[in-house]
Amino acid sequence: MIIIEKVLVEEIPLLHIVKKEHYDQTLPYIQFIHGFTSAKEHNLHFAYNLAEKGFRVVLPDCLYHGERDKGYRKMDLNVKFWDIVVRTIDEIEIIKDYFEDKQMLDPERIGLVGTSMGGITTLGALRKYSWIHAAVSLMGMPYYGKFAQYTIDEVKRSGYTLPLTEKEIADLLYKLEQLDLSKEPEKLKHRPLMFWHSKQDKVVPYEYSRQFYEEIKKMYKNDSEKLSYISDEKSGHKVSREAMLKTVDWFEKHLLHNENL
């Protein structure tokens, strides 16, 4: 039986999904980060399938999302996009520490996955945290500086007055440089990483994630089974069922049954 428990870690609401009979055990752990304007409940199908395999799964609400919604208009929320990403990266560790302190997770078997904004966040977290052992980026990309400039330009083109000074924009871009995995890809240290992205994605350009994958392939030449890129031909900016199943398979292979960890 799979249980869904609502938990509040500091000010972060989350859903904790696990097999009832495994509740008090030390388990492989996966945290799932939702996309922009989404919420924790929208990814319960991922959590259910992962919990069925024996993982402890946590779905948090990101800042200004779900139970943390402040009623911002979408354009106002767009301006806060990178603040949300940076805060979420910090909160990933806060949540992990909560479950680790309760001895509910195996510190040698920790996974991270996210969709869209969550996939972008996942790649930044890989640069910051060495304790992540395997990851999946669904419709994400690591070029924080490049994508931030792209989103800022899009907001300006829409006719919206950006409520940031040029200095504030420069400070933001500098902060993002410190989390940009493309600037320090060696931080991956051959950890298992899977990408899934649709060629028809009109929100997060497919070319960004594909370019990064091609750049790091040589780093994995002796560990090619630890790096995967799945291209989708038709889904657009929406994760397919195949992507969900491939994600479950990835973590089952690299966290659940990998005796080298």
N, C-alpha and C positions, 0 to 999 in steps of 0.2 A: 504494500500500500504506500502510495506517495502522499506525503503531507506538504501543505503550504502554510508557512508560518509568517505572520507579519512581525517584523522586528524594527526597532528604532535604535540606530547606532549613532550616538551624539544627536545631530539634527537630521540624520539621513534615514528616511524610511526605506525599507527594503523587504523583499520577499525571500524567504529561506525555504528551499525545496530539497527534500531528501526522503529516502525510504524510511518509513516509520521504524522499522527494525534496526536501522543503522544510525538513528538519531544521535545517540551518545558516543558513537565511535569516532575515531580519528580517520578521516576519509580524504581521498583526493578531492581537491576543491577547485571550483570554477566560478569566476565572477563574470557576469554578462552585462555589458554597457549598452543601453538602448540608443536609438537615434534621435535626431533633432525633432522636437515637438512630439515625440513619442512618450512612453512611460513604461515602467517596470512590467506591468501586467501584459503588455503586448508581446512579450517573448516567452510566455509560459510554455509554449510548445517546445522550444529549445530546452528549457529547464526540465520539463517532464522526461524527455527522451534521454537527457544526460543523467538525471537521477535514476532512471531505470537501469542504466549501466553501472551504477554504484557511486556516482559523484555526489558531493554536496554542492549545491548550486545556489548562488546568491544573485538577486536582481535588484539593484538599487535604483531609486529615482535620482536623476541628475539635478543639479541646481536649476530652479525655475521650471521644472517638469513634474508631471504627476501630482503627488501630494504637496510638492514644493512650488506649484504654480502660483505666480503672483499676478496673473491676469494681463501680462504684457501682450501688446499687439505683436504679430509675427515679425514685422519690420523692426520693432524695438528689440525683440528677442534675437533677431539676426545680428544686431550690433553687439550683443552680449555673447555671441557664439564662442569666441575664443576664451572669454572669462569662464564659461561653462566647462570647456575642455580642460583648462588649466586646473580649475577647482576639482573636477572629476578625477584627474590624475592623482591629486593629493588624497582624495577620499578613498581611492582604491586601496591605499595602504592602511588607512584608518579602519576600514571594514575588514580587511585581511587580518589585522592585528586583533580585532575583537574576537574573531573565530579562533585564531591561533591561541589567544590567552585562555580560551575555554577548552583547548586541546581537541577541537573539533575538526581541524584540518592537518593534513600531512604537509609539513613545510617543504618537503622535497617533491611534492606533486601538486603544484599550483598552476592553474591555467587562466587565461584571460581571453575574452572574445567580445566583439562589439559590431554593431551595424551602423554604417554611415558615420555620423558623428562619433558613435561608439567605436567604430573601426579606426577612425582617425585617432581617438583617444588611446586605443590599445597600442598603436604604434609608438606614440609618445611615451607611454608607460614602459614599453620595452627598453627605451633608451634610459629611463630613470631608474628602473628597478631590476636588479639582477636576480631577484628571487622568483620571478615569473619563469616557469619552466617550459611552457608551450603556449602558443597563441594562434588566434584566427582573426583576420581582418576581413570583414564582409563590407565591401563597398567603401573601404577606407583608403587613406594614402598618407605618407609621412612628411610631405613637403609643406611644413607648417607656414614658413615665410611666404612661399610662392602662393599657396592657397589662400592665406590671409589677405594678401594683396589682391588676389582675384575676387574674393568675396567683398572686400572694401570697394573695389572698382564697380562691382555689380550693384551694390547699394547706391553708390553715387549715380550710376547710370539710370537707376529707377527714379531719380529726382528727389530722393530722400536726403534731408540734410543730416549728415553724419554728426552726432553729438560728441565728437572727439577732436581735440586740437591736433595739429601736426606733431607736436611733441608727444602727446599721448599715443598717437599711432606709432611713432618711432619707438617709444618705450615698449609698447605691446609687441612689435616685431622683434625687438631685442629679446624679450622674455621668451617668445616662441622659438627663437633660434636655439635656446638652451634645451628645448624639448624635441627638436627636429631630428628624427632618427636618420634622415638622409645625410646629416652633417657628421654623424658618428656611427655608421652602419656596423663598425666592428663591435659595438656594444651588444649586438645580437649574440655573439659568441656561439654560433652554430645552434642556437635553440630552435626547436621545431616551430615553423611558421607557415601558415597556410593563408593564401589570399583567394577571395572569391569576388568577382566583379563582372558586371554586365557591360558588354560593348555598347549597349544602348543607353547607358546611364547619362542623364542630362543634368544631374545635380553635382555629383563628384566625378570628375572626368576619369574615365577608364585608363586613359594614357598615363596618368600620374602613378597609379599603382603598378601598372605593367612596366613602366620605365624603371621603377625602383626594383622590382623583381629581377629584371634583366641585369641591373647593376650589381646585385648581390649574389647572383647565381654562381659566380666564380668563387665566392667565399665558401660556398657549400659544395664545392666540387668533390670533396671526399665524404660528404654527408648529404648526398643529393636526396635521400629519402626524407630528410628533415625540412625540405623546402618544397612547397607546392603552389601552383597558380592555376585556378580554375576559371576559365573564361565562359561567360554565359552569352548566348546570342540574342536573347529576346526579352529578358525580364525587366529591363530598364532599371529605375531606382527602386527595386523591390527584391527582397531576398526570396529565392525559390525554395520549394520543399527539398529539392536536390541539395541545395547549399546547406540546409539544416542537417540533413542526413550525413553529408560529407564532413560537417563540423563535428558531429558526434563521433564519427569514425576516426577523425583526426585525434581527438582527445583520448579516445579509447586506445588507440595505438601508441600514442606518445606519453600518456600519463598513467593510464590504468595498467597496461601490460608491458611497459618498458622497464625491464629489470636493470638497465644501465643507470637509472636515476638514483 
